[in-house]
């Protein structure tokens, strides 16, 4: 860990005038040269290794290291990012990561001094993404799912018949539960409809069988970088140093199982059968231009307790990133229809900043570790166009959602695919995306 307090830095790697000699990077909706997300991939017939998404290609980090393209701190980071997981890179902290980003940006820039040399190496450095398998970016040691989307929390309270809908702790505590790391899967992995105990309101006793209310949740995934020692806590002013980047996260949910099992200890099997993440680690450095002040709380909301309050975090701790959830059914695929948008929202609807989640998680001495994953909670918008789950969209099955194929849905059916996407847009900067977070119900 370096000594200085991290503040969002915008540098030459964000320069909107910078293009790449990789032709598909220029104008790419997700992976222009300003993004440079890290991930783990296998070229056809090859072993998993670290790479960088650039346009419709992946830059092979072991190949770039073998070609001697890195030195110093950038080389240290490239070596840590070259293996079958990014955990060693996540452990390093900000300085080597920034050095790697700046070096990659130079190597891939259209006007880079070494362009001729690097371009000549392209056949060994670059793989077509379409011909590669993309894996989880990290071995996930621990996965915690928060509940920081206040509109989702409010809608859940309304459905539960609570008045007021938010529980009394909601505006004081960043509410969460410890979820399951072993079933976190990368985009594209089929999701099996879980079996479980279900009890509908009109049943006297539960029965056992396939989930009848299978749902998605539109969430931000947060990748933890350097950890903290057991028994220590991370002060809010240092929390940003412990976050390495973001992904999109779908917290698949079995609502009928959940309703029956979760009292009084919270979700268990309803949430642990699969969690899908987009495979690219979009670094906090790439997201620097898209930071914004945390939304001001309504005047009658309590101010967060002191340990959760930091002026810098309030000034730049939120992110202006558009997010959406789309559905594609088997019939839509047969008819050649494009995925249908179910919800459109923004990361800035989170009631708590990412730094507040980190600090709260550790305030009692819990140790975070590199490669730990947080889910933000479902990030619904205030109105129906941005409700990020079927539980909200269909009011727990009481309303139907009509699809362009002529079908309707209350919850997910077999063959349905959910795609989550995120796109950061700001005037004067090149937009970047997170890459698909996709899963089909098998
Ligand atoms: Ca969730």
Boltz pocket constraint, residues with backbone or C-beta under 6 A from the ligand:
constraints:
  - pocket:
      binder: B
      contacts: [[A, 145], [A, 146], [A, 217], [A, 219], [A, 251], [A, 375], [A, 377], [A, 378]]
      max_distance: 6.0
